[in-house]
């Protein structure tokens, strides 16, 4: 959604009594413009056009607002990763690659959510709902890794958690540096999707999974 459309929907939502949604959308606009650390709670209220005290009926402070935005982002992220995984269909390797592509697509299509999720420096215990949403997203990746290594001999099978963290690190690094849809994206002479696929092929080959 464009900034002007998002702001318009925010203000209309508030006038219909949905102040919490208006605050979230205004904060997303500001994140897209100046990053998750570049604005105050007061600036969010000014963008919506309410008094500085009004948001406290919905969010106790700026961290609570950012935690709710990050939670929404992880909910959407988990849904998109899960759809890409598609219960391992048509086969685990194809579905695994689709999850990686979905990771990059989210960073490209939802840069404000992506920044709120990973760059807002929220305390780990700031929100139970945020922690649960984060776990849901990560568990899709872990499920994909577990399915991939299931056919390996047990003595050659890496711990699924370790593999998940390796894959997450690679996918997230490429998404953060080269795949995001905002001004923080670095240019490379290839699509980030190709770079991720090459990295994954090298990594999976090292595990004995590359000859598919």
Secondary structure per residue as TSV (DSSP state, phi and psi in degrees):
chain	resnum	aa	ss	phi	psi
A	1	X	-	360.0	135.2
A	2	X	-	-69.4	161.7
A	3	X	H	-60.3	-45.5
A	4	X	H	-64.6	-40.5
A	5	X	H	-66.8	-40.7
A	6	X	H	-65.2	-42.4
A	7	X	H	-65.4	-39.0
A	8	X	H	-62.7	-43.8
A	9	X	H	-66.7	-32.3
A	10	X	H	-63.2	-48.1
A	11	X	H	-67.0	-40.5
A	12	X	H	-63.3	-40.1
A	13	X	H	-61.3	-40.0
A	14	X	H	-65.7	-44.3
A	15	X	H	-63.1	-19.7
A	16	X	T	-94.8	11.3
A	17	X	T	96.6	2.7
A	18	X	-	-100.2	68.5
A	19	X	H	-66.4	-38.1
A	20	X	H	-60.5	-41.1
A	21	X	H	-66.6	-38.8
A	22	X	H	-63.4	-40.2
A	23	X	H	-64.9	-42.5
A	24	X	H	-61.4	-45.9
A	25	X	H	-67.7	-38.2
A	26	X	H	-64.5	-40.7
A	27	X	H	-64.7	-39.1
A	28	X	H	-62.2	-39.6
A	29	X	H	-60.9	-43.2
A	30	X	H	-68.8	-38.2
A	31	X	H	-60.2	-44.8
A	32	X	H	-62.3	-31.2
A	33	X	H	-86.0	-45.3
A	34	X	H	-127.3	2.7
A	35	X	-	89.3	165.3
A	36	X	T	-69.3	-15.7
A	37	X	T	-107.8	5.8
A	38	X	S	-96.3	12.8
A	39	X	-	-150.5	160.6
A	40	X	-	-102.9	168.5
A	41	X	H	-61.2	-37.8
A	42	X	H	-63.1	-35.6
A	43	X	H	-66.4	-33.6
A	44	X	H	-64.4	-44.4
A	45	X	H	-65.1	-37.3
A	46	X	H	-65.8	-37.9
A	47	X	H	-63.7	-33.2
A	48	X	H	-83.9	-26.5
A	49	X	T	88.9	36.9
A	50	X	-	-123.1	170.2
A	51	X	-	-70.5	155.6
A	52	X	T	-58.7	-25.7
A	53	X	T	-82.7	-20.4
A	54	X	G	-59.1	-41.7
A	55	X	G	-63.9	-22.0
A	56	X	G	-68.9	-11.0
A	57	X	G	-72.5	-18.1
A	58	X	T	-117.1	-35.4
A	59	X	-	-134.8	129.0
A	60	X	S	-68.3	-27.6
A	61	X	S	-165.2	-176.6
A	62	X	H	-63.0	-39.5
A	63	X	H	-60.0	-37.9
A	64	X	H	-65.8	-39.9
A	65	X	H	-63.2	-46.9
A	66	X	H	-65.3	-36.0
A	67	X	H	-64.7	-37.6
A	68	X	H	-67.6	-39.5
A	69	X	H	-65.0	-45.1
A	70	X	H	-62.4	-40.0
A	71	X	H	-61.7	-43.8
A	72	X	H	-60.2	-42.0
A	73	X	H	-62.0	-45.0
A	74	X	H	-67.8	-33.3
A	75	X	H	-60.2	-46.8
A	76	X	H	-66.1	-41.4
A	77	X	H	-59.9	-47.1
A	78	X	H	-60.8	-41.2
A	79	X	H	-61.7	-43.6
A	80	X	H	-72.0	-38.4
A	81	X	H	-65.4	-41.3
A	82	X	H	-64.2	-40.6
A	83	X	H	-63.7	-39.4
A	84	X	H	-67.0	-39.6
A	85	X	H	-65.5	-40.5
A	86	X	G	53.2	41.6
A	87	X	G	56.1	32.2
A	88	X	G	77.3	16.2
A	89	X	-	-97.4	147.4
A	90	X	S	-77.5	-17.5
A	91	X	-	-155.4	163.1
A	92	X	H	-61.5	-40.3
A	93	X	H	-67.3	-45.3
A	94	X	H	-62.8	-43.4
A	95	X	H	-66.6	-37.7
A	96	X	H	-60.3	-45.2
A	97	X	H	-63.3	-36.6
A	98	X	H	-64.0	-35.2
A	99	X	H	-62.8	-43.1
A	100	X	H	-61.3	-41.5
A	101	X	H	-66.6	-35.8
A	102	X	H	-66.1	-35.3
A	103	X	H	-59.6	-48.3
A	104	X	H	-66.1	-38.4
A	105	X	H	-63.4	-38.0
A	106	X	H	-65.1	-44.8
A	107	X	H	-61.3	-35.4
A	108	X	H	-75.2	-41.1
A	109	X	H	-89.6	-22.8
A	110	X	-	-128.9	59.0
A	111	X	H	-63.8	-32.3
A	112	X	H	-68.9	-45.3
A	113	X	H	-61.8	-43.8
A	114	X	H	-57.7	-43.7
A	115	X	H	-66.0	-41.9
A	116	X	H	-64.0	-37.3
A	117	X	H	-69.0	-40.2
A	118	X	H	-116.3	-9.4
A	119	X	H	-127.1	4.9
A	120	X	S	-85.1	-6.5
A	121	X	-	55.4	44.9
A	122	X	-	-76.8	141.7
A	123	X	-	-59.0	138.6
A	124	X	T	-54.5	-32.7
A	125	X	T	-98.9	20.5
A	126	X	S	-68.2	-25.1
A	127	X	-	-157.9	123.4
A	128	X	H	-61.7	-40.3
A	129	X	H	-63.1	-39.1
A	130	X	H	-65.0	-44.3
A	131	X	H	-60.4	-41.0
A	132	X	H	-67.4	-40.2
A	133	X	H	-66.3	-40.1
A	134	X	H	-61.0	-44.0
A	135	X	H	-62.7	-39.0
A	136	X	H	-61.4	-42.6
A	137	X	H	-65.4	-47.0
A	138	X	H	-64.2	-35.3
A	139	X	H	-66.5	-24.9
A	140	X	H	-64.3	-45.4
A	141	X	H	-63.6	-41.8
A	142	X	H	-64.5	-40.2
A	143	X	H	-61.3	-40.8
A	144	X	H	-64.3	-42.1
A	145	X	H	-65.1	-42.3
A	146	X	H	-60.2	-40.2
A	147	X	H	-67.6	-37.9
A	148	X	H	-65.7	-42.3
A	149	X	H	-88.4	-3.2
A	150	X	T	-59.5	-31.5
A	151	X	T	-86.2	-4.1
A	152	X	S	-77.3	149.6
A	153	X	-	-57.0	142.9
A	154	X	G	-56.5	-36.8
A	155	X	G	-71.0	-17.4
A	156	X	G	-106.7	5.1
A	157	X	-	-89.1	120.1
A	158	X	-	-73.5	156.0
A	159	X	-	-58.2	132.5
A	160	X	H	-60.9	-37.3
A	161	X	H	-64.2	-44.4
A	162	X	H	-62.5	-44.9
A	163	X	H	-61.5	-42.1
A	164	X	H	-60.3	-41.2
A	165	X	H	-68.1	-38.2
A	166	X	H	-60.6	-50.0
A	167	X	H	-65.1	-41.7
A	168	X	H	-59.2	-44.5
A	169	X	H	-60.5	-43.8
A	170	X	H	-66.8	-47.8
A	171	X	H	-63.5	-42.1
A	172	X	H	-69.9	-37.8
A	173	X	H	-61.3	-45.1
A	174	X	H	-68.0	-41.6
A	175	X	I	-61.8	-44.6
A	176	X	I	-68.4	-39.7
A	177	X	I	-84.8	-42.1
A	178	X	I	-124.2	-10.7
A	179	X	I	-112.0	-6.3
A	180	X	-	-78.2	159.9
A	181	X	S	-100.5	33.0
A	182	X	S	-134.8	-169.1
A	183	X	T	-70.1	-8.3
A	184	X	T	-84.4	-1.3
A	185	X	-	-73.8	132.2
A	186	X	-	-92.7	147.3
A	187	X	-	-88.0	137.4
A	188	X	-	-135.3	156.3
A	189	X	S	-82.0	35.4
A	190	X	S	-163.3	156.4
A	191	X	-	-64.4	140.8
A	192	X	H	-59.1	-27.7
A	193	X	H	-62.3	-39.3
A	194	X	H	-68.0	-39.2
A	195	X	H	-63.2	-43.7
A	196	X	H	-63.8	-43.6
A	197	X	H	-62.1	-41.0
A	198	X	H	-63.7	-43.8
A	199	X	H	-60.6	-44.3
A	200	X	H	-65.8	-38.2
A	201	X	H	-62.9	-42.7
A	202	X	H	-63.6	-45.5
A	203	X	H	-64.4	-47.2
A	204	X	H	-68.0	-34.2
A	205	X	H	-62.1	-37.6
A	206	X	H	-63.6	-25.3
A	207	X	T	-89.7	-3.2
A	208	X	T	85.0	20.1
A	209	X	-	-112.9	5.4
A	210	X	-	-85.4	-14.1
A	211	X	-	-93.7	63.5
A	212	X	-	-101.7	360.0
